[in-house]
């Protein structure tokens, strides 16, 4: 399962993190790690968008 996450990319984690939280599958620690990855990825994407906006 975890290998598929990395193969399909961050977007796959984005979509499935909330889905898995709703179902309550897996440990709470794993969902916390997924949400941490989500927030970090969102921050990076936001930063990249800002850099692109100001560079243009």
N, C-alpha and C positions, 0 to 999 in steps of 0.2 A: 504493500500500500504506500509506504513512504517513498519508495523508488519512483512510483508513478507521479507523485507530487512534484518531485524535482524534474522529472522528464517533461511534464506538461507546463511547468513554469509557475510564476507567482500568481498569475491570473486564476489558475486552477485552485490555488490555495485560497485566494480571495473569495471565490464563489462557494467553495465547500466548507470554509471555516464556520460561517453562520449556519449553514445547513447541518453540520455535525453538532454544533452547539444546541440547535433546536431538538435534534434527535436524542442528544445526550450520550452519543456513542463515544467510547474511549474514556480515558482518565481526564480529570479536570486540569491536571498539570499540562497535558498535551494541548488542550484548548487555550490555556494561558499562553503557551509558547506560540501557537498559531496566531493569536490576537496580537502578540508582541511583534511577530514577523509582519503581520498586516499593517500595524501602525508605523513600523519602520519603513516599510515599502511605500506606504502612502506619503510619508514625510519626504522620502527620496524623490518620488514622482513629483510632488508639489514643488520641491526645490529645483528640480530639472525644468519644470514648466516656468518657474520664475526666471531662471537663468536664460531660457530660450526667449521669453517675453522681453527681457531687458536687452538681450544681444540683438534682437531684431529691432 
